[in-house]
């Protein structure tokens, strides 16, 4: 089979069924609706450092493989932090940017990055990435938050990095009380107290899929999203039109959790749902109430997973406080191709040392599990 390599500057140049035939639909972040929607509805801007450049392989008129890719002029919205690398390049009078990133923008979520129907085609796609990066004279390429299965495809020329997130896994619990019963007394009591404070404040919750949310409720969740970014002085990338797009095109993959005082929404969390996993992405609030953040972002999501029979809940990057609420350390990984031989050698050692430190850190965190039996 002879495959032709093409670079696409917009997903709109192909049809959704072509793209979505390359993955099993279990991860909403690599769907055509999500990725093309980011482009169509103004979430990716060149002045923010994002220029779409997707790499594809074609068998005649048939799309055989694809990797969602972006030329980056900074490290904004990636969650695999390489600022020290960029600074080292600058100190040596070298350009670290532009780099070619293969990932899902703004989404530190593990999922497939080399989309293809079989392993041989995935290997061909990975080889094409290396060839095109070298031919373009780019300083580096990066594949962020890929799956464990994909990791085995990378050769030694791709440097490995790892980090720790905090994930909830259902051990067969059928209710929130059963989940709490698996914890030691101190952590179980703390969670019950947090939930009781929110309930005593009169807060009620509504969990809505995209096709169940009104225009006013979509307005509310986008307002809460923007509110959090404004509090931290950051620019919100996701537009109101993009949220509506998800609600209309992949309604059962979108979950909105809204907290109400009376008929007024005062906080909300925006999540996406995959085949067996709930992904918590953004939250915001107009109210300052004890326990509101934990209830909105964690406990409501756990209840939803238990009701829906979902096996995992990934509430986003970072946050050691999640451990006490049942989210245990989990490794996420990325791979990095560095063109300059001297920097590649130096960064290989740097990555090895970072990896060892990450493993020690995860082992330390695991000892703080709130569960009575490790697992």
C-alpha positions as CSV (number, residue, x, y, z in Angstrom):
1,X,0.0,0.0,0.0
2,X,1.4,3.4,-1.1
3,X,0.2,6.2,1.1
4,X,0.3,9.9,0.2
5,X,1.2,12.4,2.9
6,X,-0.9,15.7,3.1
7,X,-0.8,18.5,5.6
8,X,-4.1,20.2,6.3
9,X,-4.5,23.7,7.6
10,X,-8.2,23.2,8.5
11,X,-10.2,20.1,9.3
12,X,-13.1,21.6,7.3
13,X,-11.2,20.5,4.2
14,X,-12.4,17.0,4.9
15,X,-15.7,15.4,5.9
16,X,-16.5,14.4,9.5
17,X,-17.2,10.7,8.6
18,X,-13.7,10.4,7.1
19,X,-12.0,11.6,10.2
20,X,-14.3,9.8,12.7
21,X,-13.8,6.5,10.9
22,X,-10.2,6.5,12.2
23,X,-11.1,6.2,15.9
24,X,-13.6,4.2,18.0
25,X,-15.5,7.2,19.3
26,X,-14.6,6.5,22.9
27,X,-12.7,9.7,23.4
28,X,-14.7,12.8,22.5
29,X,-11.7,15.1,22.3
30,X,-10.4,13.5,19.1
31,X,-13.8,13.7,17.4
32,X,-14.3,15.8,14.3
33,X,-17.0,17.8,16.2
34,X,-14.6,18.8,18.9
35,X,-11.5,19.5,16.9
36,X,-13.2,21.1,13.9
37,X,-15.4,23.1,16.2
38,X,-12.4,24.6,17.9
39,X,-11.3,25.9,14.5
40,X,-14.7,27.0,13.2
41,X,-15.9,28.8,16.3
42,X,-12.8,30.9,17.1
43,X,-11.1,29.0,19.9
44,X,-7.8,28.7,18.1
45,X,-6.0,32.0,17.2
46,X,-2.7,32.6,15.6
47,X,-2.0,35.5,18.0
48,X,-2.4,32.9,20.8
49,X,0.2,30.7,19.2
50,X,-2.2,28.1,17.5
51,X,-2.0,27.4,13.8
52,X,-3.7,24.1,12.7
53,X,-1.4,21.8,10.7
54,X,-2.9,18.3,10.7
55,X,-0.8,15.5,9.2
56,X,-2.8,12.9,7.2
57,X,-2.1,9.8,5.1
58,X,-4.2,9.0,2.1
59,X,-4.8,5.8,0.2
60,X,-6.1,7.4,-3.0
61,X,-9.2,9.2,-2.0
62,X,-9.5,7.4,1.3
63,X,-8.2,8.9,4.5
64,X,-6.1,6.2,6.1
65,X,-4.5,8.0,9.1
66,X,-4.4,11.4,10.7
67,X,-2.7,13.2,13.6
68,X,-4.3,16.4,14.9
69,X,-1.4,18.9,14.8
70,X,-0.7,22.5,15.4
71,X,2.3,24.8,14.7
72,X,3.0,26.6,18.0
73,X,4.8,29.8,18.6
74,X,4.5,29.4,22.4
75,X,3.5,26.7,24.9
76,X,0.1,28.2,25.7
77,X,-2.7,25.6,26.4
78,X,-0.6,22.5,26.2
79,X,-0.1,21.3,29.9
80,X,3.2,19.6,29.2
81,X,5.5,22.3,30.4
82,X,8.6,23.0,28.3
83,X,9.3,26.6,29.2
84,X,12.7,25.6,30.6
85,X,13.6,24.0,27.3
86,X,12.6,27.2,25.4
87,X,14.7,29.3,27.8
88,X,17.7,27.1,27.3
89,X,17.4,27.5,23.6
90,X,17.2,31.3,24.0
91,X,20.3,31.4,26.2
92,X,22.2,29.6,23.4
93,X,20.9,32.0,20.7
94,X,18.7,29.4,19.2
95,X,15.0,29.3,18.2
96,X,12.8,26.8,20.0
97,X,9.7,28.0,18.1
98,X,7.8,27.2,16.0
99,X,7.4,23.7,17.1
100,X,4.9,21.1,15.8
101,X,2.5,19.9,18.4
102,X,0.3,16.8,18.0
103,X,-2.3,17.0,20.7
104,X,-5.8,18.3,21.6
105,X,-5.8,22.0,22.4
106,X,-6.4,23.1,26.0
107,X,-7.1,19.4,27.0
108,X,-4.7,17.5,29.2
109,X,-6.6,14.4,28.6
110,X,-5.0,11.1,27.5
111,X,-6.4,9.7,24.2
112,X,-5.3,8.5,20.8
113,X,-3.1,10.9,18.8
114,X,-2.1,8.6,15.9
115,X,-5.5,7.9,14.4
116,X,-5.6,4.9,12.1
117,X,-7.3,1.6,11.5
118,X,-4.3,-0.6,12.2
119,X,-0.8,-0.5,13.8
120,X,1.1,-0.6,10.6
121,X,-0.6,2.6,9.4
122,X,0.0,4.2,12.8
123,X,3.7,3.4,12.4
124,X,3.6,4.9,8.9
125,X,2.0,8.0,10.3
126,X,4.6,8.4,13.0
127,X,7.4,8.0,10.5
128,X,5.7,10.7,8.3
129,X,5.7,13.1,11.3
130,X,9.5,12.6,11.7
131,X,10.1,13.0,8.0
132,X,8.0,16.2,7.7
133,X,9.4,17.8,10.8
134,X,12.9,17.3,9.5
135,X,12.1,18.4,6.0
136,X,10.5,21.6,7.3
137,X,13.5,22.4,9.4
138,X,11.5,22.6,12.6
139,X,13.4,22.4,15.9
140,X,11.0,19.9,17.5
141,X,7.9,17.9,17.5
142,X,5.7,16.8,20.4
143,X,3.0,14.2,21.0
144,X,1.2,15.0,24.2
145,X,-1.1,12.8,26.3
146,X,-1.0,9.8,24.0
147,X,-2.2,6.4,25.0
148,X,0.0,3.6,26.5
149,X,-0.6,1.5,23.4
150,X,0.8,4.3,21.2
151,X,3.8,4.8,23.4
152,X,5.2,1.4,22.3
153,X,5.4,2.7,18.7
154,X,7.9,5.5,19.5
155,X,11.6,4.8,18.9
156,X,14.5,6.0,21.1
157,X,14.7,9.2,19.1
158,X,11.5,10.3,20.8
159,X,12.2,11.4,24.3
160,X,9.7,10.3,27.0
161,X,8.2,12.5,29.6
162,X,5.6,11.7,32.3
163,X,3.5,13.5,34.8
164,X,0.9,12.8,37.5
165,X,-2.8,13.4,37.4
166,X,-5.6,12.3,39.8
167,X,-8.3,10.0,38.6
168,X,-11.3,8.3,40.2
169,X,-11.9,4.6,39.4
170,X,-15.1,2.8,40.1
171,X,-14.2,-0.4,42.1
172,X,-17.7,-1.8,41.6
173,X,-19.5,0.7,43.9
174,X,-23.2,1.0,43.2
175,X,-23.8,4.2,45.2
176,X,-22.1,7.2,46.7
177,X,-22.5,5.6,50.2
178,X,-20.8,2.5,49.0
179,X,-17.9,4.6,47.7
180,X,-17.6,6.4,51.0
181,X,-17.7,3.1,52.9
182,X,-14.5,2.1,51.3
183,X,-12.7,5.1,52.9
184,X,-11.2,5.4,56.3
185,X,-13.3,7.2,59.0
186,X,-11.5,10.5,58.8
187,X,-11.9,11.0,55.0
188,X,-15.4,9.7,54.9
189,X,-16.5,12.1,57.7
190,X,-14.8,15.0,55.9
191,X,-16.6,14.4,52.6
192,X,-20.0,14.1,54.4
193,X,-19.4,17.3,56.2
194,X,-18.4,19.1,53.0
195,X,-21.6,17.9,51.3
196,X,-23.7,18.8,54.3
197,X,-22.5,22.4,54.2
198,X,-23.5,22.8,50.6
199,X,-26.9,21.3,51.3
200,X,-27.5,23.5,54.3
201,X,-26.8,26.5,52.2
202,X,-29.8,25.6,50.1
203,X,-27.9,24.7,47.0
204,X,-29.5,22.3,44.5
205,X,-27.9,20.7,41.5
206,X,-29.0,19.9,38.0
207,X,-27.0,17.6,35.7
208,X,-27.8,18.3,32.0
209,X,-26.6,16.8,28.8
210,X,-26.3,19.1,25.8
211,X,-29.8,18.3,24.4
212,X,-31.3,19.0,27.9
213,X,-29.7,22.4,28.4
214,X,-31.6,25.6,27.5
215,X,-30.0,28.6,25.9
216,X,-30.0,30.3,29.3
217,X,-28.2,27.3,30.9
218,X,-25.6,27.3,28.1
219,X,-25.1,31.0,28.7
220,X,-24.7,30.3,32.4
221,X,-22.0,27.6,32.0
222,X,-20.0,29.8,29.6
223,X,-20.3,32.7,32.0
224,X,-18.9,30.6,34.9
225,X,-16.1,29.4,32.6
226,X,-15.2,33.0,31.7
227,X,-15.4,34.0,35.3
228,X,-12.7,31.6,36.4
229,X,-10.3,32.8,33.6
230,X,-11.0,36.4,34.5
231,X,-10.1,35.8,38.2
232,X,-6.7,34.4,37.1
233,X,-6.1,37.1,34.5
234,X,-6.2,34.6,31.6
235,X,-8.0,34.8,28.3
236,X,-10.8,32.3,27.9
237,X,-10.3,30.4,24.7
238,X,-13.6,28.5,24.4
239,X,-16.4,30.6,22.8
240,X,-20.1,30.5,23.6
241,X,-20.7,29.4,20.0
242,X,-18.3,26.4,20.5
243,X,-20.3,25.3,23.6
244,X,-23.5,25.5,21.7
245,X,-21.9,23.6,18.8
246,X,-21.0,20.7,21.2
247,X,-24.5,20.8,22.7
248,X,-26.1,20.4,19.3
249,X,-23.7,18.1,17.5
250,X,-22.5,15.7,20.3
251,X,-25.2,16.3,22.9
252,X,-24.8,13.2,24.9
253,X,-21.0,13.8,25.2
254,X,-21.6,17.1,26.9
255,X,-22.5,17.3,30.6
256,X,-23.2,20.5,32.3
257,X,-23.5,20.6,36.1
258,X,-25.2,23.7,37.5
259,X,-25.6,24.7,41.1
260,X,-28.7,26.7,41.9
261,X,-29.9,28.9,44.8
262,X,-33.6,29.1,44.2
263,X,-33.9,29.6,40.4
264,X,-30.5,31.3,40.0
265,X,-27.5,29.4,38.9
266,X,-24.5,30.3,41.1
267,X,-21.8,27.8,39.9
268,X,-21.2,25.3,37.2
269,X,-18.9,22.6,35.8
270,X,-18.5,21.7,32.2
271,X,-17.6,18.0,31.5
272,X,-17.3,15.8,28.5
273,X,-18.3,12.1,28.5
274,X,-16.5,9.3,26.7
275,X,-17.3,5.7,26.3
276,X,-16.5,4.8,29.9
277,X,-15.0,8.0,31.3
278,X,-16.2,11.4,32.5
279,X,-13.8,14.2,31.9
280,X,-14.1,17.3,34.1
281,X,-12.8,20.3,32.2
282,X,-13.9,23.7,33.6
283,X,-15.7,25.3,36.5
284,X,-16.7,28.7,37.8
285,X,-18.8,30.3,40.5
286,X,-20.5,33.6,41.4
287,X,-20.9,32.4,45.0
288,X,-18.4,31.8,47.8
289,X,-19.8,28.9,49.8
290,X,-17.9,26.3,51.8
291,X,-17.6,23.0,49.9
292,X,-19.2,24.4,46.7
293,X,-16.2,23.7,44.5
294,X,-15.8,20.1,45.7
295,X,-19.4,19.3,45.3
296,X,-19.7,20.9,41.9
297,X,-16.5,19.6,40.4
298,X,-16.0,16.2,42.2
299,X,-19.0,14.7,44.1
300,X,-21.6,15.5,41.5
301,X,-19.4,13.9,38.8
302,X,-18.8,10.8,41.0
303,X,-22.6,10.5,41.5
304,X,-23.1,10.8,37.7
305,X,-20.5,8.1,37.0
306,X,-22.1,5.8,39.5
307,X,-25.6,6.3,38.1
308,X,-24.3,5.9,34.5
309,X,-22.0,3.0,35.1
310,X,-18.9,4.8,34.1
311,X,-15.6,3.4,35.2
312,X,-13.4,6.5,35.4
313,X,-13.6,10.2,36.2
314,X,-10.7,12.4,35.2
315,X,-11.3,15.9,36.7
316,X,-8.4,17.7,35.1
317,X,-4.7,18.3,35.6
318,X,-3.0,19.0,39.0
319,X,-4.4,19.3,42.5
320,X,-3.1,17.1,45.3
321,X,-6.3,18.0,47.3
322,X,-8.2,15.5,45.0
323,X,-6.5,12.5,46.7
324,X,-8.5,13.1,49.9
325,X,-11.7,12.9,47.8
326,X,-11.0,9.6,46.1
327,X,-8.9,10.6,43.1
328,X,-5.6,8.6,43.1
329,X,-2.4,9.3,41.2
330,X,-2.2,8.2,37.6
331,X,0.6,8.7,35.1
332,X,0.2,10.6,31.8
333,X,2.9,10.7,29.2
334,X,4.2,12.5,26.2
335,X,6.9,12.1,23.6
336,X,9.3,14.7,22.1
337,X,11.5,14.7,19.0
338,X,14.4,17.2,19.2
339,X,16.3,18.1,16.0
340,X,19.5,19.5,17.5
341,X,21.8,16.6,18.5
342,X,23.4,18.4,21.4
343,X,20.1,19.5,22.9
344,X,18.7,16.0,22.3
345,X,21.5,14.4,24.3
346,X,21.1,16.9,27.1
347,X,17.3,16.7,27.2
348,X,17.4,12.9,27.2
349,X,19.2,13.0,30.6
350,X,16.9,15.7,31.8
351,X,13.9,13.6,30.9
352,X,15.3,10.6,32.6
353,X,15.9,12.5,35.8
354,X,12.4,14.1,35.6
355,X,10.9,10.7,35.1
356,X,12.5,9.2,38.2
357,X,11.5,12.2,40.2
358,X,7.9,11.8,39.0
359,X,7.8,8.1,39.9
360,X,9.0,8.9,43.4
361,X,6.5,11.7,43.8
362,X,3.6,9.4,42.7
363,X,4.7,6.7,45.1
364,X,4.7,9.3,48.0
365,X,1.2,10.5,47.0
366,X,-0.1,6.9,46.8
367,X,0.7,6.5,50.5
368,X,-1.9,9.1,51.3
369,X,-4.8,7.2,49.8
370,X,-8.1,7.8,51.7
371,X,-9.2,4.2,51.1
372,X,-8.9,1.5,53.8
373,X,-7.4,-0.9,51.3
374,X,-5.0,0.2,48.6
375,X,-6.0,-0.5,45.0
